[in-house]
Amino acid sequence: MGWITDQYSFPRQLASSRYVTMVLSRRRSLLLLGLPLLLIILLFSGSVGVDNEWGVKLDSIGDNFKAGVSYVTGNGTVQISYPSTDAPHNSSMPANSTLIPFPSDLASGATATTVRTKPYARPGYELPLANGIPLRIMALGASTTRGDSPEEGIDNNGFRRPLREKLTAIGNKVNYVGTQRLGNMTDNDIEAYPGVVTKTIHGNAKKAVPKSKPNLFLINAGSNDCFQHVDIDNFYKRYDALVRYLLEASPRSTIIMCTILPTWDKRFNGREEVWKVNPQIRRLAKIYKQQELPVVLAELQGPDGIQDENLASDGMHPGTAGYEMMATKMYEAIVEADAKGFLQPPEPVPGILDDGDDERKDEDYRKWVERKKKLENALEAAEQKEIHRMLAELEKIKNEKDKPKEKKAKSTKLRRRPKMLF
């Protein structure tokens, strides 16, 4: 029974220990310190029911959302509801809302929360322009529109390639149209000639526009009027005549009119003329705005536009970086045109596709078909020629066979009888 005595004597020994006696004597102080600490731990651990707050991670919408608070993170409003047994139903939710079940480990009483779940998408930046209509673009102008430059390695794509890349990147199909082709890009159609003035550009447009009916014009005209000093004070009249013709010839079109580039060239002394022409272009843009015409100005000069240092060594044409800047300014103007509701689908024209690259492939196929057909026609013509020759020969033989033979007339000449030898 000794082990029993030892068994019951151990708690007595522990209670009489000086350490336990010290703890018990200070229990009041421990309670005063421990209770607040315990409450803090319970509060941050989420065990205490706090109305309309939680700290559980919601993978679909983020962390630590509070009920009754609108979190705006972008476009696409979604109504998130966390109903509970004692929380009233939210009857004001829109029909297109998405319901996510209330997490079982969250406190009751959470209310509906409005959350935007997708980034706000802007046409021209994340969305196609005008709901993705194809853009049939005609670039009208002179050497700058052609992409000419004395810069080494220039590819004559000018602003057209970077502009096309910007437009196709957001989902719009692009087809450049015109009677000329220039540059190493596939869709390289253009309506521009070196050294031409605005009146000549107007004349070229009259020949090209009716054939293709563009729904977007890019006009860069006026530099050669300045270099050739062509009636600068009345420049706006020639420019206005061009704009109004384009709108009349292609009624579904929108026009991007550009201020002309600066110049430091001293051979033609056109710098001062540029400062006279650009204000006229800007004033025309204001007039068209008042008249509610589908015309937008692309300001190529200004703090963020083309400067003297962006020009090539001739002081007239941009380098590659300058053409990139032109493309950016034109793109911004096209986005503005879409925001104003100007852009319309192009008028259907036989043989003109929505995508210029596809049209070129289709054109190559048509050329192959035409070459094949031409070869087949040549072979067929040679075959028919040979057949006609053979028929002629056979007919000749037949005629010779059917021709009656002529009887030989009897000779009336007396025959000489041989001499008799006996």
Secondary structure, 3 states (H helix, E strand, C coil): CHHHHHHHHHHHHHHCCHHHHHHHHCHHHHHHHHHHHHHHHHHHHCCCCCCCCCCCCECCCECCCCCCCCECCCEEEEEECCCCCCCCCCCCCCCCCCCCCCCCCCCCCCCCEEEEEECCCCECCCECHHHHCCEEEEEEECHHHHCCCCCCCCCCCCCHHHHHHHHHHCCCCEEECCCEECCCCCCCEEEECCCCCHHHHHHHHHHHHHHHCCCEEEEECCHHHHHCCCCHHHHHHHHHHHHHHHHHHCCCCEEEEECCCCCCCCCCCCHHHHHHHHHHHHHHHHHHHHCCCCEEEECCCCCCCCCHHHECCCCCCECHHHHHHHHHHHHHHHHHHHHCCCCCCCCCCCCCCCCHHHHHHHHHHHHHHHHHHHHHHHHHHHHHHHHHHHHHHHHHHHHHHHCCCCCCCCCCCCCCCCCCCC
